Amino acid sequence: MATFQDIEGGGITTPLGFQAGAAACGIKKVGAEKLDLTVLYTPHETTAAATFTSNRVKAAPVHVCEEHMQGNDIRAVIVNSGNANACTGEQGLADAREMAALTATKFGLKPEQVFVCSTGVIGTPMPMDRLRAGFETAAKLGEDPLPPTLAIMTSDTVPKYRAMDVALGNGQSVKIGAMTKGAGMICPNMATMLCFITTDAAITPDCLRGLTKRAVKYTFNRITVEGDMSTNDTVLVLANGLAGNTVIESDSPEAKAFYEALHDMMLSLAKAMIRDAEKATRFIELTVHGAASEEDAHTVAKAVANSVLVKCMWNAGQPYWGRVMHAIGYAGVDVEESKISIDFNDVPATRQGIAAGTSVAMMREATDADEHRLTIDLGLGEASATVYTTDLNENFVEFNLLD
């Protein structure tokens, strides 16, 4: 089992060799002083891994990043908030490429060594004049992880960042740092989220990409707020090897230790998104046991988590398990009603498809907590899956109205 320890106040710039800067360019709102542009840089060769939205409508920077991931040595990232640069046609692609070129020129890189990410309003041309004017300030690099984290936020109410020291189990240690944003348009298979992770670990490309893909599957792809999927989702992991550890290779004990830390990092940030989601008042951990396959368990969990009626039930703290049962039934997975059991915070609601006989008062107490668990047992096999989600309330509508 991996041993890792949080580094107080640490974040994206904590691993050796990474620096970042931020600026207020007026991208979020003309004349505003909110940070909305950040640049992350390491002068050292990297191993990179990335995952992107599975939405078939992709923002211009996602297309550019997918092109740049054909190589491996990503050394800089430029990120703006306030404008998604999505559904902006050929001009949007040109603007994303210009952002990469600006950064590359500043640090003596090739454009394909730069990642470009955007988040914000869809369909509005990128205000490149303002971005160009603020770029030099954003490119003044430092060690403070907070400004770059603030600069990538849109509807987030709190910055989300973390760093840890990871013991690899062979007498060597490495650091991992991260920052992420996301509070709305959150659904499994990525979300309206950006996540950037740095590490000074030395690790092979195949190993890092395999571990990243697996960790994303069980963290960022297991959260949902309202079931909507964004056009801009990106997770990027950069490793520059400055820790001087023995190179981590696939299927090694060190790879296992690194994965456990990476998974913990991603899961904590994914949960932070759900806790910060769209005026939500409840945090729900929803686990489906007893499925014939992990895919079936995940499908049922998503159906229940995204049910508007179930979300309203959570908001009111109601133990109305019938709404859970109907979502299980329409999930598209073969189930047997007479084998289904449902628990609210370990309090039995149903057994073998019918009421468990628990008093309404006991069940209401179990569902009235700000954070609680819903557990479903399908009684069909050994597979399970967990997703994390929220309630739905009247403030959700106001939150999602455009200014």
PyMOL commands that set and color helices and strands:
alter all, ss='L'
color gray80, all
select helices_A, chain A and resi 60-68+89-107+111-113+128-138+146-151+205-217+220-222+253-275+294-305+308-316+321-329+337-339+360-367+395-399
alter helices_A, ss='H'
color red, helices_A
select strands_A, chain A and resi 3-6+19-23+37-41+47-52+76-83+114-121+160-167+173-181+194-199+234-239+283-291+341-344+347-351+354-355+371-377+383-390
alter strands_A, ss='S'
color yellow, strands_A
deselect
rebuild
show_as cartoon
